[in-house]
Amino acid sequence: MKVLIIWRLLTVGGVNAGWRNRSIYFKKHGIQTEFLYTTDHGGLHIMQDVAPVYLTKDEKKIIKIIKKNNYDAIIVCDTGAAFKWIQKANYQGPVIVEARTPELIKLKPHLNKFRGIQPISIIVPSQYQKRLVSILTDSIPINVIYNGVDTSFFRPLPNEEIEHTNSPIPPNNKKIIGWIGRLDKRKNWPMLIEIAKLIKSERNDIEIWLIGGAQSVQREEFKAKWEEEQLTDIIKWFPVIPYQQMPHIYAKILQSGGCTLATTKSESFGNTFIESMACGVPVVASNIMPISEIVKHGKTGFLFRGHNVQESVNKIYKILDHPSTQLRMSKSSIIHIQKNFAIQKVANTYSHLLQHIDEKANHNNGEVSSS
């Protein structure tokens, strides 16, 4: 079976990380994936060793790709323009829609017009996202399939496996908080600034690692604020860390006695949470859906109300100042991920859906040709 995934943005983010994991798993089960993106935001290194990647905005080239490759299914991820390309290519196979954008106003254009294409299913990564999508459409079945993590890759690394000499290098006698993601409004970096200011005013045994943001829309805005608030000593910024290095980052955070922190305002899922917990690193994040679907408060981390800076810092201290709490949460996190978010579990659900669609399409084609 051969499947094309169409998405506008080739990013270093959760959607592509999730698809990387699925693609590796699918290959073992006879499903070949190919990817079509229109804009590169530095994510090519995530995908290129996994599956063929097409990167073009040229409509004629896109139509040619769809026509010549005889795909058994096409999956459209938050790309409204794709339905026009599929229609112009006269593609007759099954089309699945993935709805990933967690904001209604931004999601609407991608579910507004299907241009005569009849998607057979909408796939979402959380119950929260299902509620959101159901506001916009009620005529297409919505399936919840969580993102999965490869637990043979994201795992607690023994000390001898950790690349200690690679940047970032943990400072002596400091605990590390990892903040991972883009620098934009939704990820809410201004709250990180406020948290860092409060921590810096109270103690000097904590360092925050900001991982990512090299091609983010607000990187210059962040940089100006980071320097203006004199936080370059407590927040260390690493704009580009290869995806393949992330288990080593999590291992260093865990070894220091630290945790990861998310200040995000909205998510459709949150891949960094499952990656962090798979590596045994507890998570501190806002108590909003779908984060509360993923992080178990008091067991695999702590959830704070709204965007309360003082409460979030208190929760961070509860982990950093109590090694027994960090250890307990670390063990619980690993078990929680293996049980609920291991790639073999969640991708299995997706592959069964694809195989069912393929069998149905072949059956219908057989009926047409026999008549």
SELODO-550354 format. One record per residue: residue in one letter; x, y, z of N, C-alpha, C in turn. Coordinates in steps of 0.001 Angstrom, whole numbers, padded with zeros to 6 digits, always signed. Each point is the difference from the previous one (the first is absolute). Example, Ala and Ser with C-alpha at 12.3 -4.5 7.8 and 13.67 -1.06 7.14 Angstrom:
! residues 2
a+013190-005690+007800-000890+001190+000000+000900+001200+000000
s-000350+001050-000720+000820+001190+000060-000770+001090+000730
! end
This chain:
! residues 371
m+000839-001193+000000-000839+001193+000000+000878+001249+000000
k-000372+000973-000821+000797+001223-000152-000871+001216+000337
v+000477+000803+000950-000794+001120+000518+000778+001302-000144
l-000696+001062-000426+000599+001341-000069-000563+000856+001120
i+000885+000642+000745-000424+000960+001038+000322+001391-000516
i-001015+000857-000050+000187+001376-000466-000135+000949+001186
w+001039+000788+000225-000060+001046+001036+000806+001195-000464
r-000471+001187+000327+000656+001233-000449+001403+000151+000582
l+000167-000328+001268+001176+000463+000737+000951-001128+000386
l+001217+000081-000516+001027-000967+000374+000768+000570+001196
t-000548-000239+001186+000529+000602+001226+000705-001030+000873
v+000736+000503+000992+000503-000858+001073-001057+000085+001102
g-001072-000729-000167-001104+000111+000953-000721-001325+000167
g-001056+000048+000800-000712-001213+000394-000637-000766-001138
v-000551+000710-000991-000676-000683-001108+001005-000852-000767
n+001140+000592-000335+001005-000753-000753+000696-001059+000850
a+000213+000304+001269+000593-001007+000887-000933-001211+000095
g-001299+000288+000123-000996-001078+000056-000016-000824-001273
w+000094+000692-001141-000024-000716-001274+001289-000763-000250
r+001106+000518+000488+001265-000749-000104-000153-001362+000686
n-000519+000028+001218-000172-001237+000764-000956-000963-000689
r-001117+000543-000492-000971-000853-000700+000596-000609-001255
s+000725+000827-000750+000554-000450-001276+000946-001188+000181
i+000843+000080+001036+000928-001102+000300-000784-001265+000338
y-001037+000169+000805-000820-001146+000408-000769-000573-001195
f-000590+000894-000811-000786-000447-001155+000833-000836-000964
k+001255+000442-000199+000881-000694-000958+000138-001477+000370
k+000079-000270+001317+000130-001388+000471-001272-000809-000284
h-001109+000698-000241-001287-000673-000198-000536+000183-001425
g+000940+000231-000921-000373+000010-001416-000696+001257-000491
i+000069+001082+000790-000602+001268-000445+001131+000987-000268
q+000109+000438-001253+001058+000950-000376-000575+001418+000036
t+000681+000897+000688-000466+001389+000067+000924+000913-000800
e-000611+000992-000648+000740+001069-000655-000589+001321+000483
f+000818+001057+000008-000426+001278+000581+000131+001125-001013
l-001015+000851-000042+000010+001180-000867-000198+001244+000862
y+001001+000887-000028-000065+001263+000734+000148+001154-000987
t-000533+001165+000387+000163+001180-000850+001050+000971+000538
t+000243-000022+001313+000924+000968+000602+000916-000690+001004
d+001310+000228-000128+000966-000594+000926+000300+000964+001141
h-000236-000474+001218+000348+000777+001195+001054-000745+000815
g+000946-000610-000705+001132-000640+000677-000263-001403+000487
g-001042-000653-000525-000346-001339+000497+000447-001152-000877
l+000721+000291-001073+000354-001052-000958+000809-001126+000655
h+000876+000356+000945+000855-001027+000620-000812-001021+000797
i-001209+000381+000420-000855-000940+000740-000480-001123-000916
m-000317+000375-001256-000706-000934-000881+000871-000698-001028
q+001121+000608-000398+000667-000466-001213+000604-001400+000104
d+000309-000450+001211+000543-001356+000125-001095-001042+000195
v-001266+000455-000080-001128-000877+000307-000829-000335-001237
a-000274+001023-000822-000912-000190-001137+000284+001049-001073
p-000450-000256-001252+000153+001017-001044-000750+001277+000361
v+000640+001155-000230-000596+001302+000295-000020+000846-001267
y-001176+000520-000348-000132+000981-001084-000197+001357+000639
l+000726+000993-000492-000099+001353+000543-000191+000972-001160
t-001233+000436-000213-000288+000900-001128-001315+000740+000210
k-000056+001227-000539-001256+000773-000020-000606-000008-001393
d+000723-000581-000953-000413+000007-001401-001189-000944-000211
e-001160+000587-000310-001229-000798-000130+000121-001083-001067
k+000634+000336-001116+000141-000992-001079+000840-001195+000460
k+001076+000291+000730+000847-001081+000525-000767-000860+001002
i-000781+000660+000842-000781-000721+001020-001006-000942-000658
i-000699+000515-001003-000997-000812-000714+000684-001200-000670
k+001177+000243-000571+000764-001072-000658+000402-001081+001010
i+000432+000426+001205+000377-000952+001062-001187-000887+000357
i-001171+000616+000172-001205-000759+000373-000387-000966-001122
k+000098+000467-001241-000406-000835-001141+000909-001205-000211
k+001301+000214+000082+000927-001048-000442+000249-001089+001049
n-000326+000272+001271+000428-000927+001059-001041-001033+000436
n-001206+000092-000554-001036-001016+000285-000156-000283+001500
y-000290+001048+000760-000147-000157+001449-001282-000753+000339
d+000089-000870+001010-001184-000734+000470-000859+000853+000922
a+000611+001031+000580-000745+000952+000836+000809+001286+000096
i-000708+001113+000173+000649+001295+000233-000512+000555+001325
i+000935+000452+000830-000344+000599+001296+000349+001478-000058
v-001002+000847+000213+000195+001453-000070-000002+000562+001415
c+001096+000634+000365+000151+000536+001352-000054+001535-000035
d-001091+000570+000456-000142+001468+000114+000502+000745-001234
t-000413-000444-001178+000421+000644-001249-001199+000076-000938
g-000793+001076+000149-001217+000155-000792+000236-000043-001499
a+001139+000530-000453+000305+000044-001438+000168-001391-000607
a+000290-000992+000833+000264-001356-000508-001196-000590-000740
f-001210+000380+000403-001187-000586-000640-000115+000437-001460
k+000463+001216-000273+000038+000493-001382+000992-000825-000813
w+001179-000289+000578+001022-000780-000710-000493-001423-000264
i-000653-000579+001004-000505-001370-000131-001062-000064-001095
q-000859+001030-000006-001067+000070-001007+000595+000144-001406
k+000967+000894-000149+000613+000228-001316+000787-001224-000489
a+000530-000780+000938+000726-001222-000378-000955-001143-000327
n-001305+000257+000204-001045-001003-000252+000252-001277+000823
y+000458+000215+001219+000268-001138+000886-001327-000581+000489
q-000138-001303-000128-001281-000649+000327+000062-000843+001282
g+001170-000067+000616+000145-000845+001193-000519+000664+001260
p+000095-000713+001127-000497+000542+001276+000862+001150+000516
v-000666+001009+000587+000685+001158+000587-000373+000077+001483
i+001031+000122+000830-000184+000162+001445+000479+001403+000364
v-000684+000623+000947+000406+001329+000468+000547-000126+001412
e+001161+000619+000254+000507+000138+001368-000177+001440+000427
a-000686+000211+001118-000237+001357+000513+000871+000214+001228
r+001033+000829-000151+001007+000157+001045+000012+001370+000664
t-000438+001033-000705+000064+001359+000543-000961+000131+001179
p+000494+000417+001187-000859+000029+001179-000825+001271+000171
e+000040+000884-001003-000775+001236+000089-001075-000006-001082
l-001230+000186+000440-001163-000104-000884+000113+000898-001230
i+000409+001246+000210+000056+000967-001087+001027-000396-001071
k+001095-000643+000424+001028-000432-000951-000326-001356-000616
l-000787-000794+000717-000364-001328-000490-001097+000076-001077
k-000886+000969+000159-001177+000105-000867+000310-000015-001504
p+000984+000789-000497+000264-000001-001443+000374-001371-000569
h+000574-000863+000852+000443-001306-000481-001130-001038-000015
l-001107+000344+000665-001149-000922+000021-001231+000627-000659
n+000235+001148-000631-001093+000775-000565-000519-000566-001311
k+000940-000209-000939-000372-000453-001346+000836-001207-000385
f-000682-001060-000404+000713-001190-000459-000013-000119-001531
r-000582+001017-000674+000016+000108-001466-000438-001288-000700
g-001092-000545+000485-000543-001199-000653+000637-001298+000475
i+001093+000102+000760+000639-001202+000563-000798-000410+001244
q-000242-001276+000169-000739-000482+001172+000939-000740+000952
p+000582+000679+001002+000870-000711+000944-000772-001105+000720
i+000666-001133+000191-000710-001115+000642+000155+000027+001521
s+000971+000775+000487+000195+000081+001439+000812+001248+000340
i-000261+000548+001189+000864+001057+000555+000702-000607+001207
i+001322+000095-000001+000777-000540+001115+000536+001152+000849
v-000171-000118+001300+000461+001021+000947+000851-000681+001076
p+000945+000750+000625+000912-000632+000957-000439+000036+001467
s-001223+000506+000276-000450+000062+001397-001508+000171+000057
q-000574-000312+001171-001445+000198+000205-000344+001481-000092
y+000919+000846+000500-000196+001452-000084-000157+000430-001458
q+000892-000504-000859-000039+000381-001404-001269-000523-000682
k-000495-001144+000460-001245-000550-000559-001169+000952+000272
r-000033+000541+001222-001060+000961+000349+000070+001240-000900
l+001232+000450-000233+000226+001188-000828-000487-000238-001435
v+000412-001125-000567-000342-000321-001396-001500-000226-000153
s-000620-000581+001020-001440-000287-000096-000839+001274-000064
i+000583+001120+000407-000694+001297-000148-000082+000384-001477
l+001019-000396-000771+000101+000417-001402-000614-000988-000982
t-000096-001252+000381-000579-000988-000913-000680-001115+000785
d-001133-000449-000506-000672-001126+000659-000353-001110-000994
s+000492+000144-001230-000387-000967-001038+001073-001056-000267
i+001198+000181+000573+001107-000927-000258+000411-000644+001328
p+000200-001331+000021+000428-000654+001248+001328+000568+000516
i+000080+000249+001313+001226+000524+000616+000612-001089+000874
n+001252-000357-000280+000702-001023+000768+001116+000632+000817
v+000067-000348+001294+001100+000468+000848+001120-001041-000036
i+001150+000395-000503+001194-000855+000049+001137+000846+000559
y+000442-000340+001194+001082+000763+000637+001288-000080-000815
n+000828+001032+000125+001362-000090-000516+000746-001054+000817
g+000930-000665-000656+000788-001000+000712+001460+000383+000060
v+000727-000626+000898+001433+000251+000134+000733-001340-000110
d+001130+000022-000676+000818-001201-000144+000781-000194+001300
t-000453-000934+000826+000601-000175+001323+001334-000755-000054
s+000399-000452-001192+001347-000555-000121+001001+001128-000275
f-000518+001157-000438+000844+001179-000267-000082+000993+001163
f-001232+000384+000361-000198+000863+001167-000140-000891+001230
r+001077-000088+000762+000068-000875+001177+001025+000583+000965
p-000048-000407+001256+001025+000490+000936+001364-000582-000395
l+000959+000847-000315+001312-000475-000428+000892-000264+001213
p+000678-001145+000018+000991-000209+001066+001155+000988-000167
n+000663+000297+001085+001036+001032+000011+001049-000183-001096
e+000395-001249-000242+001066-000250-000989-000449+000284-001446
e-001324+000070-000221-000502+000282-001356-000186+001497-000259
i-000075+000786+001056-000258+001437-000154+001217+000695-000611
e-000260+000838-001007+001091+000735-000651+000324+001256+000825
h+000788-000209+001029+000270+001050+000984+000776+001186-000579
t+000779-000242-001036+000842+001078-000546-000713+000838-001057
n-001166-000452-000415-000785+000771-000984-000772+001113+000690
s-000133+001130-000692-000806+001115+000522-001481-000377-000070
p-000755+000431+001013+000375+000774+001179+000637-000866+001098
i+000935+000611+000700+000677-000698+001095-000541+000542+001322
p-000515-000889+000854-000574+000476+001266+001061+000650+000892
p-000345+001098+000654+000933+000625+000956+000043-000832+001279
n+001067+000149+000749+000106-000715+001268-000982+000558+001022
n-000583-000898+000758-000857+000367+001139-001197+000876-000368
k-000509-000174-001220-001239+000710-000371-001003-000997-000556
k-001250+000244+000342-001073-000844-000523-000560+000661-001259
i-000375-000834-000951-000393+000530-001314-001493-000148-000237
i-000587+001097-000471-001384-000012-000481+000072+000091-001527
g-000625-000927-000687-000022+000033-001462-001293+000605-000514
w+000116+001004-000876-001166+000610-000660+000221-000221-001494
i-000870-000774-000645+000276-000478-001358-001118+000430-000946
g+000376+000689-001087-001024+000361-000978+000278+001291-000730
r-000987+000401-000789+000099+001223-000786-000145+001227+000896
l+000496+001115-000508-000174+001276+000704-001129+000748-000695
d-001222-000251+000465-001150+000684-000581-001058+000232+001080
k-001094+000636-000389-001048+000368+000967-000581-001213+000695
r-000237-001056-000776-000674-001168+000570+000866-000720+001030
k+001296-000074-000254+000902-000672+000949+000281+000882+001222
n-000331+001302-000135-000043+000910+001156+001357+000180+000693
w+001001+000405-000795+001325+000251+000590+000015+001175+000995
p-000897+001019-000107+000028+001058+001027-000192-000544+001424
m-000781-001080+000139-000163-000591+001333+001319-000628+000470
l+000737-000597-000929+001317-000548+000348+000911+001095+000538
i-000041+001159-000625+000799+001150+000453-000360+000349+001451
e-001308+000058+000285-000460+000345+001357+000420-001063+001020
i-000090-001265-000395+000413-001099+000886+001494+000108+000304
a+000787+000269-001051+001457+000128+000174+000344+001165+000928
k-000711+001111-000145+000242+001167+000859-000260-000338+001467
l-001105-000715+000238-000351-000359+001378+001037-000965+000585
i+000358-001021-000771+000994-000972+000494+001339+000695+000279
k+000410+000864-000923+001289+000704+000165+000004+000886+001248
s-001146+000556+000343-000079+000866+001188+000081-000797+001299
e-000248-001315-000103-000069-000827+001210+001201-000925+000209
r+000658-000406-001104+001081-000980+000158+000938-000019-001205
n+001138-000671+000156+000979-000017-001092+000455-001415-000359
d-000829-001003+000353+000387-001393-000257-000822-000644-001117
i-000610+000851-000831-000851-000509-001091+000403+000651-001315
e+000027-000822-001057+000243+000507-001352-001134-000481-000900
i-000464+000897-000853-001079-000353-000937+000605-000177-001394
w-000292-001123-000640+000439-000238-001375-001179+000210-000940
l+000114+001015-000817-001016+000232-001030+000491-000689-001275
i-000726-001031-000417+000407-000809-001154-000915+000302-001174
g+000564+000559-001083-000789+000265-001205-000172+001486-000254
g-000791+000309-001019-000319+001397-000298+000834+000649-001075
a+000875-000770-000671+000906+000585-001002-000749+000735-001101
q-001141-000565-000439-000741+000617-001095-001373+000503+000440
s-000134+000271+001285-001296+000438+000529-000288+001465-000341
v-001284+000310-000109-000419+001351-000395+000380+001062+001029
q+000038-000375+001267+000277+000990+001056+001401-000147+000609
r+000928-000611-000728+001324-000236+000585+000725+001304+000327
e-000144+001017-000865+000695+001281+000263-000637+000722+001188
e-001317-000107+000075-000742+000589+001119+000435-000649+001315
f+000109-001346-000035+000465-000718+001192+001422+000431+000366
k+000877+000022-000999+001418+000306+000229+000161+001371+000667
a-000783+000971-000488+000068+001359+000554-000435+000006+001469
k-001088-000713+000289-000533-000042+001375+000943-000767+000926
w+000546-001092-000483+000944-000855+000747+001222+000810+000438
e+000487+000825-000923+001182+000820+000315-000363+001200+000875
e-001135+000627-000323-000450+001185+000754-000257-000337+001477
e-000577-001173+000238-000308-000419+001386+001210-000622+000703
q+001138-000032-000697+001261-000535+000559-000164-001440+000497
l-000535-000829-000914-000263-001406+000352+000905-000970-000751
t+001041+000534-000665+000873-000883-000781+000818-000941+000879
d+000069+000320+001294+000748-000880+000917-000849-001172+000473
i-001320+000203+000103-000866-001095+000485-000658-000763-001160
i-000365+000706-001084-000552-000685-001179+001118-000164-001022
k+000366-001232-000275+000962-000304-001065-000794-000449-001228
w+000236+000687-001115-000819-000229-001205+000785-000807-001023
f-000588-001128-000412+000595-000864-001026-000990-000102-001161
p+000095+000936-000974-001020+000092-001055-000103-001241-000884
v+001132-000692-000205-000035-001179-000873+000629-001192+000713
i-000840-000963+000354+000487-001284+000516-000601-001071-000900
p+000805-000802-000675-000554-001054-000867-000931-000919+000782
y-001093-000388-000644-001012-000863+000626+000652-001260+000582
q+000984-000545-000714+000657-001236+000426+000768+000169+001314
q+000267+001265+000381+000737+000270+001243-000903+000128+001225
m-001308+000072-000239-000906+000318+001110+000023-001000+001163
p+000138-001313-000231+000092-000896+001172+001176+000344+000917
h+001089+000533-000567+001166+000393+000803-000301+001271+000811
i-000791+000898-000601-000415+001220+000716-000844-000387+001214
y-001005-000862-000241-000866-000432+001102+000809-000727+001081
a+000987-000795-000423+000824-000741+000965+000777+000958+000902
k+000511+001082-000575+000760+000986+000787-000915+000746+000970
i-001222+000299-000451-000974+000666+000881-000335-000923+001178
l-000250-001278-000305-000343-000972+001043+001140-000158+001001
q+001204-000145-000518+001179-000190+000859+000235+001180+000940
s-000348+001189-000459+000221+001202+000820-000996+000104+001146
g-001083-000810-000089-001066+000095+000996-001115+000930-000435
g-000054+000272-001317-000940+000986-000526-001283-000568-000569
c-000657+000838-000799-001280-000358-000612-000156+000792-001290
t-001056-000269-000751-000325+000862-001138-001193+000879+000375
l-000086+001130-000679-001041+000998+000270-000671+000397-001314
a-001325+000104+000026-000735+000524-001154-000900+001129+000471
t+000039+001116-000718-000828+001160+000344-001072+000228-001066
t-000177-000979-000867-000868+000128-001171-001440+000378+000362
k-000615+000802-000875-001394+000430+000210-000997-001002-000566
s+000379-000685-001089-000886-001009-000583+000814-001011-000793
e-000488-001231-000010+000648-001100-000722-001098-000906-000560
s+000324-000689-001092-000914-001058-000446+000465-001332+000575
f+001293-000057+000342+000549-001190+000670+001169+000414+000891
g+001217-000005-000511+001177+000380+000793+001041-001103+000030
n+000730-000132-001108+000983-001080-000133+001138+000077+001021
t+000405+001233+000334+001134+000118+000933-000335-000598+001367
f-001287-000008+000357-000393-000583+001286+000273-001503+000017
i-000420-000691-001087+000183-001458+000007+001474-000365-000188
e+000743+000821-000743+001440-000256-000154+000714+000151+001342
s-000331+001085+000705+000600+000273+001300-000275-001137+000980
m-001271-000384+000112-000378-001044+000954+000564-001362-000400
a+000092-000272-001315+000590-001266-000461+001445-000128+000456
c+000676+001159+000122+001393+000031+000470+000090+000107+001520
g-001151-000048+000665-000022+000026+001462+000052+001383+000605
v-000272+001034-000822+000066+001382+000508-001410+000501+000308
p-000283+000358+001267-001330+000519+000344-000280+001335-000708
v-001287+000279-000190-000442+001194-000735-000787+000926+000923
v+000264+001296-000108-000818+001023+000666-000665+000819-001098
a-001332+000087+000031-000723+000673-001083-001347+000507+000498
s-000648+000797-000834-001305+000569+000352-001090-001074-000021
n-000926+000116+000930-001087-000989+000118-001109+000295-001004
i+000321-000221-001266-000987+000189-001067-000074-001284-000824
m-001148-000198-000665-000061-001107-000940+000734+000417-001271
p+000716-000918-000652+000108-001427+000277+001197-000367+000877
i+000700+001004+000570+001167-000340+000826-000427-000907+001150
s-001179+000267+000554-000491-000814+001118-000371-001419-000442
e-000130-000220-001319-000198-001354-000528+001320-000778-000003
i+001103+000741-000050+001316-000616-000227+000822-000067+001284
v+000077+001132+000724+000800+000077+001233-000914-000284+001192
k+000364-000962+000819-000810-000369+001155+000476+000777+001232
h-000837+000942+000433+000356+000906+001104+000352-000776+001264
g+001165+000307+000553+000449-000647+001229+000683-001342-000219
k-000120-000534-001226+000606-001311-000288+001153+000107-000993
t-000237+000685-001128+001066+000117-001012+000476+001450-000129
g-000483+000843+000883+000355+001415-000005-001042+000788+000765
f+000008+001312-000188-000976+000867+000666-000652+000923-001016
l-001291+000252+000201-000739+000948-000836-000369+001209+000860
f+000220+001204-000546-000350+001224+000733-001199+000673-000651
r-000695+000818+000765-001218+000653-000489+000333+001131-000964
g-000741+000032-001098+000125+001107-000952+001437+000267-000380
h+000416+001257+000169+001387+000363-000294+000583+000755+001201
n-000154-000661+001139+000401+000563+001278+001501-000233+000228
v+000768+001072-000074+001461-000096+000085+000442-000537+001360
q-000553+000559+001081+000394-000432+001347-000295-001480+000215
e-001182-000432-000425-000375-001403+000198+000886-000929-000830
s+000309+000418-001232+000855-000837-000849+001387-000162+000616
v+000535+001087+000571+001321-000060+000646-000052-000904+001240
n-001077+000109+000771-000162-000873+001173+000021-001479-000399
k-000684-000298-001112-000057-001388-000491+001385-000463-000470
i+000733+000879-000647+001365-000332-000439+000867-000336+001217
y-000089+000847+001037+000801-000219+001213-000349-001337+000670
k-001267-000394-000079-000433-001267+000616+000751-001188-000589
i+000365+000122-001275+000770-001075-000651+001491+000193+000251
l+000487+001213-000244+001443+000255+000069+000563-000122+001424
d-000829+000320+001003+000493-000010+001383-000251-001318+000724
h-000644-000934-000700-000312-001289+000645+000377-001141-000946
p+001257-000465+000075+000466-001072-000891-000890-001243+000018
s-000598-000308+001161-000867-001189+000079-001260+000197-000859
t-000501+001253-000057-001169+000308-000847+000382-000119-001475
q+001168+000540-000349+000455-000099-001393+000161-001457-000412
l+000579-000811+000870+000221-001419-000296-001328-000737-000159
r-000933+000258+000912-001323-000653-000075-000716+000375-001294
m+000027+001299-000329-000664+000468-001220+000698-000522-001257
s+001312-000113+000074+000776-000517-001123-000436-001428-000330
k-000073-000836+001014-000419-001399-000197-001426-000092-000515
s-000887+000815+000586-001411-000002-000426-000150+000476-001440
s+000821+000988-000378-000063+000557-001363+000339-001061-001040
i+001054-000749+000241+000441-001032-000948-001099-001050-000186
i-000565-000461+001106-001076-001010-000052-001216+000551-000732
h-000380+001249+000327-001170+000662-000597+000127+000089-001523
i+001178+000373-000479+000211+000142-001444+000000-001361-000684
q+000691-000956+000585+000049-001338-000611-001394-000615-000097
k-000820+000295+000988-001354-000575+000041-000963+000700-000962
n+000144+001322-000151-001027+000769-000723+000448+000653-001305
f+001298+000265-000155+000437+000793-001157+001150-000627-000791
a+000368-001243+000302+001056-000668-000778-000461-000108-001449
i+000914+000241-000932-000366+000068-001418-000684-001280-000479
q+000465-001155+000502-000604-001251-000478-001473-000103+000384
k-000377+000687+001081-001407-000033+000432-000861+000939-000843
v+000428+001266-000098-000856+000985-000677+000070-000106-001529
a+001184-000321-000536+000111-000119-001459-000730-001236-000499
n-000131-000988+000860-000755-001199-000342-001442+000344-000333
t-000590+000878+000809-001377+000457-000230-000102+000682-001357
y+000988+000854-000312+000010+000742-001269+000185-000961-001178
s+000939-000949+000121+000260-000922-001109-001214-000894-000272
h-000711-000388+001067-001226-000792-000182-001048+000798-000775
l-000108+001287+000333-000946+000871-000704+000369+000101-001488
l+001294+000206-000281+000458+000096-001397-000231-001305-000755
q+000307-001111+000655-000181-001291-000671-001475-000288-000270
h-000839+000399+000933-001450-000164-000187-000485+000835-001186
i+000511+001236-000085-000356+000897-001109+000470-000595-001335
d+001223-000535+000013+000573-000594-001212-000810-001204-000463
e-000355-000867+000961-000801-001190-000333-001355+000402-000563
k-000600+001014+000607-001310+000483-000451+000089+000565-001417
a+001061+000794-000252+000188+000596-001327+000211-001084-001051
n+000822-001012+000332+000234-001108-000934-001250-000790-000269
h-000800-000192+001069-001266-000724-000134-000965+000746-000918
n-000082+001329+000207-000882+000822-000840+000462+000017-001449
n+001328+000074-000195+000556-000044-001361-000311-001313-000676
g+000051-001078+000793-000321-001325-000532-001434-000082-000446
e-000884+000622+000819-001425-000006-000343-000240+000765-001284
v+000699+001166-000134-000170+000832-001191+000462-000755-001239
s+001213-000647+000092+000539-000661-001183-000825-001242-000364
s-000583-000683+001011-000768-001206-000299-001358+000332-000614
s-000484+001229+000267-001294+000377-000572+000183+000492-001429
! end
